[in-house]
């Protein structure tokens, strides 16, 4: 046993030195960090709060319509070109949803483009709640957090002079959360209706982007973002770009350098149908945890008290750094 312990010690010591040398070499070879503007977590938090103030944003409700108008007007107010892509979505339980994908384009004439997305609708039932399962979810984290981050990205970009020499398209997908994973209607189980529609009917014919980033459940306290499985499978290069960026600017405690499970989310249709490499930044727990997502997922407790500005900052500042690195043609 002593020999084995000693050999293990020597092996770990040698491996550790090798890892240190290789990481130092990688750091020396990595492009320098370009200066990116500050992302305001307080402003992003207010954008999340504003959506929640409408109430649940369930399709076919007045709250849904009011929030759609707010999102489109806010993007327009920051100078983005806005398209409201209206469509009717058929749910797994044969409901017809009057739906709207909201697309805002910054620097629309730029050839190199990054696509940023989040879903903005709320789940119509709280099936994971221990008590009341038929109430619509307020969806502070599961929807509003990602949208709030992207609204702040739009605001920050609108204040920059000169603007970064890159195009950024922001899509708020609708009708994402009216699905049922226990009903095998298709590979999406009734979820992601808005992204499937957009991917097959792009707002601009032949639209494409260098890559895309989807945000989902991106604002909770203590959030952990593992490298989502489909993202690694279909767009690993860009997963590494984002996670390396987050690490270099101090957010490795949020962006965990480990592979997580594969989650069927809006990025799947963008990859498979639209043929645009898109990754998913989504809050998941380690594989040995009993619950895959954050504790309040699909319950009546998905409220503002669980939103943490620090998490919004970590995700938002990482996005800003990625945008500016790509604008300078120095991806990490």
LINZISUL-V182209 format. One record per residue. N is the residue number from 1. RES is the residue in three letters. SS is DSSP state (h for helix, s for strand, l for the rest). PSI is psi in radians with two decimals (* if undefined). Layout:
# LINZISUL-V182209
N_RES_SS_PSI, N_RES_SS_PSI
This chain:
# LINZISUL-V182209
1_UNK_l_-0.64, 2_UNK_h_-0.70, 3_UNK_h_-0.76, 4_UNK_h_-0.75, 5_UNK_h_-0.77, 6_UNK_h_-0.76, 7_UNK_h_-0.72, 8_UNK_h_-0.71, 9_UNK_h_-0.79, 10_UNK_h_-0.71, 11_UNK_h_-0.81, 12_UNK_h_-0.71, 13_UNK_h_-0.80, 14_UNK_h_-0.75, 15_UNK_h_-0.70, 16_UNK_h_-0.71, 17_UNK_h_-0.70, 18_UNK_h_-0.74, 19_UNK_h_-0.72, 20_UNK_h_-0.78, 21_UNK_h_-0.75, 22_UNK_h_-0.65, 23_UNK_h_-0.65, 24_UNK_h_-0.69, 25_UNK_h_-0.72, 26_UNK_h_-0.70, 27_UNK_h_-0.67, 28_UNK_h_-0.57, 29_UNK_h_-0.32, 30_UNK_l_2.51, 31_UNK_l_2.65, 32_UNK_l_2.60, 33_UNK_l_2.20, 34_UNK_l_2.80, 35_UNK_l_2.24, 36_UNK_l_2.63, 37_UNK_l_2.74, 38_UNK_l_2.39, 39_UNK_l_2.22, 40_UNK_l_1.96, 41_UNK_h_-0.53, 42_UNK_h_-0.70, 43_UNK_h_-0.75, 44_UNK_h_-0.72, 45_UNK_h_-0.72, 46_UNK_h_-0.62, 47_UNK_h_-0.64, 48_UNK_h_-0.80, 49_UNK_h_-0.72, 50_UNK_h_-0.74, 51_UNK_h_-0.78, 52_UNK_h_-0.57, 53_UNK_h_-0.42, 54_UNK_l_-0.35, 55_UNK_l_-3.05, 56_UNK_l_2.33, 57_UNK_l_1.11, 58_UNK_l_2.27, 59_UNK_l_2.57, 60_UNK_l_0.40, 61_UNK_l_2.81, 62_UNK_h_-0.61, 63_UNK_h_-0.69, 64_UNK_h_-0.81, 65_UNK_h_-0.72, 66_UNK_h_-0.70, 67_UNK_h_-0.66, 68_UNK_h_-0.78, 69_UNK_h_-0.70, 70_UNK_h_-0.79, 71_UNK_h_-0.79, 72_UNK_h_-0.76, 73_UNK_h_-0.65, 74_UNK_h_-0.80, 75_UNK_h_-0.74, 76_UNK_h_-0.68, 77_UNK_h_-0.43, 78_UNK_l_0.22, 79_UNK_l_0.16, 80_UNK_l_2.56, 81_UNK_s_2.20, 82_UNK_s_2.34, 83_UNK_s_2.27, 84_UNK_s_1.86, 85_UNK_s_1.75, 86_UNK_s_2.46, 87_UNK_s_2.85, 88_UNK_s_2.22, 89_UNK_s_2.39, 90_UNK_s_2.18, 91_UNK_l_2.95, 92_UNK_l_-0.47, 93_UNK_l_0.45, 94_UNK_l_0.54, 95_UNK_l_2.56, 96_UNK_s_2.11, 97_UNK_s_2.22, 98_UNK_s_1.90, 99_UNK_s_2.76, 100_UNK_s_2.07, 101_UNK_s_2.29, 102_UNK_s_2.09, 103_UNK_s_2.21, 104_UNK_s_2.28, 105_UNK_s_2.15, 106_UNK_s_2.31, 107_UNK_l_1.07, 108_UNK_l_-0.33, 109_UNK_l_-0.14, 110_UNK_l_2.42, 111_UNK_l_-0.80, 112_UNK_l_2.21, 113_UNK_s_2.57, 114_UNK_s_2.34, 115_UNK_s_2.15, 116_UNK_s_2.41, 117_UNK_s_2.76, 118_UNK_s_2.75, 119_UNK_s_2.57, 120_UNK_l_-0.10, 121_UNK_l_2.88, 122_UNK_l_2.62, 123_UNK_l_2.37, 124_UNK_l_-0.16, 125_UNK_l_2.60, 126_UNK_l_1.18, 127_UNK_l_-0.31, 128_UNK_l_0.02, 129_UNK_l_2.51, 130_UNK_l_-0.31, 131_UNK_l_-1.17, 132_UNK_l_1.99, 133_UNK_l_-0.09, 134_UNK_l_0.07, 135_UNK_l_2.53, 136_UNK_l_2.59, 137_UNK_l_2.38, 138_UNK_l_-0.51, 139_UNK_l_0.81, 140_UNK_h_-0.78, 141_UNK_h_-0.83, 142_UNK_h_1.25, 143_UNK_h_-1.16, 144_UNK_h_-0.56, 145_UNK_h_-0.82, 146_UNK_h_-0.72, 147_UNK_h_-0.73, 148_UNK_h_-0.70, 149_UNK_h_-0.77, 150_UNK_h_-0.55, 151_UNK_h_-0.67, 152_UNK_h_-0.64, 153_UNK_h_-0.79, 154_UNK_h_-0.74, 155_UNK_h_-0.80, 156_UNK_h_-0.80, 157_UNK_h_-0.62, 158_UNK_h_-0.33, 159_UNK_l_-0.10, 160_UNK_l_2.30, 161_UNK_l_1.88, 162_UNK_l_2.80, 163_UNK_l_2.65, 164_UNK_l_2.49, 165_UNK_l_1.19, 166_UNK_l_2.65, 167_UNK_s_2.47, 168_UNK_s_2.16, 169_UNK_s_2.24, 170_UNK_s_2.16, 171_UNK_s_2.22, 172_UNK_s_1.83, 173_UNK_s_2.43, 174_UNK_l_2.95, 175_UNK_l_0.69, 176_UNK_l_-0.60, 177_UNK_l_0.41, 178_UNK_l_1.11, 179_UNK_l_3.14, 180_UNK_l_1.89, 181_UNK_l_-0.24, 182_UNK_l_-0.10, 183_UNK_l_1.92, 184_UNK_l_1.16, 185_UNK_l_-0.66, 186_UNK_l_-2.99, 187_UNK_l_-0.30, 188_UNK_l_-0.13, 189_UNK_l_0.59, 190_UNK_l_-0.08, 191_UNK_l_3.00, 192_UNK_l_0.71, 193_UNK_h_-0.66, 194_UNK_h_-0.75, 195_UNK_h_-0.62, 196_UNK_h_-0.72, 197_UNK_h_-0.82, 198_UNK_h_-0.73, 199_UNK_h_-0.56, 200_UNK_h_-0.24, 201_UNK_l_1.19, 202_UNK_l_2.58, 203_UNK_l_-0.41, 204_UNK_l_2.22, 205_UNK_l_2.38, 206_UNK_l_0.33, 207_UNK_l_2.47, 208_UNK_l_2.97, 209_UNK_l_2.71, 210_UNK_l_-0.79, 211_UNK_s_3.00, 212_UNK_s_2.74, 213_UNK_s_2.15, 214_UNK_s_2.41, 215_UNK_s_2.34, 216_UNK_s_2.24, 217_UNK_l_1.02, 218_UNK_l_0.40, 219_UNK_l_0.13, 220_UNK_s_2.77, 221_UNK_l_2.39, 222_UNK_l_0.47, 223_UNK_l_2.52, 224_UNK_l_2.25, 225_UNK_s_1.76, 226_UNK_s_2.85, 227_UNK_s_1.80, 228_UNK_l_2.47, 229_UNK_h_-0.85, 230_UNK_h_-0.59, 231_UNK_h_-0.79, 232_UNK_h_-0.71, 233_UNK_h_-0.71, 234_UNK_h_-0.29, 235_UNK_h_0.85, 236_UNK_h_-0.65, 237_UNK_h_-0.72, 238_UNK_h_-0.47, 239_UNK_h_-0.85, 240_UNK_h_-0.68, 241_UNK_h_-0.85, 242_UNK_h_-0.78, 243_UNK_h_-0.66, 244_UNK_h_-0.70, 245_UNK_h_-0.84, 246_UNK_h_-0.71, 247_UNK_h_-0.75, 248_UNK_h_-0.41, 249_UNK_l_0.19, 250_UNK_l_0.35, 251_UNK_l_0.54, 252_UNK_l_-0.30, 253_UNK_l_-0.31, 254_UNK_l_-0.84, 255_UNK_s_1.72, 256_UNK_s_2.23, 257_UNK_s_1.00, 258_UNK_s_2.63, 259_UNK_s_2.34, 260_UNK_l_-2.91, 261_UNK_l_2.90, 262_UNK_l_2.17, 263_UNK_l_2.17, 264_UNK_l_1.95, 265_UNK_l_-3.09, 266_UNK_h_-0.43, 267_UNK_h_-0.37, 268_UNK_h_-0.83, 269_UNK_h_-0.63, 270_UNK_h_-0.71, 271_UNK_h_-0.88, 272_UNK_h_-0.68, 273_UNK_l_-0.86, 274_UNK_l_-0.26, 275_UNK_l_0.62, 276_UNK_l_2.17, 277_UNK_l_2.08, 278_UNK_s_2.41, 279_UNK_s_2.89, 280_UNK_s_2.08, 281_UNK_s_1.82, 282_UNK_s_2.40, 283_UNK_l_1.99, 284_UNK_l_2.84, 285_UNK_l_2.87, 286_UNK_l_2.67, 287_UNK_l_-0.37, 288_UNK_l_0.06, 289_UNK_l_2.66, 290_UNK_l_-0.42, 291_UNK_l_2.28, 292_UNK_l_-0.76, 293_UNK_l_-2.98, 294_UNK_l_2.76, 295_UNK_l_-0.52, 296_UNK_l_0.17, 297_UNK_l_2.20, 298_UNK_l_0.64, 299_UNK_l_3.03, 300_UNK_l_-0.07, 301_UNK_l_0.17, 302_UNK_l_1.33, 303_UNK_l_3.08, 304_UNK_h_-0.45, 305_UNK_h_-0.30, 306_UNK_h_0.01, 307_UNK_s_2.29, 308_UNK_l_2.09, 309_UNK_h_-0.52, 310_UNK_h_-0.66, 311_UNK_h_-0.75, 312_UNK_h_-0.72, 313_UNK_h_-0.80, 314_UNK_h_-0.78, 315_UNK_h_-0.82, 316_UNK_h_-0.75, 317_UNK_h_-0.61, 318_UNK_h_-0.75, 319_UNK_h_-0.76, 320_UNK_h_-0.72, 321_UNK_h_-0.71, 322_UNK_h_-0.78, 323_UNK_h_-0.82, 324_UNK_h_-0.56, 325_UNK_h_-0.75, 326_UNK_h_-0.64, 327_UNK_h_-0.57, 328_UNK_l_0.09, 329_UNK_l_0.68, 330_UNK_l_1.07, 331_UNK_l_2.60, 332_UNK_l_*
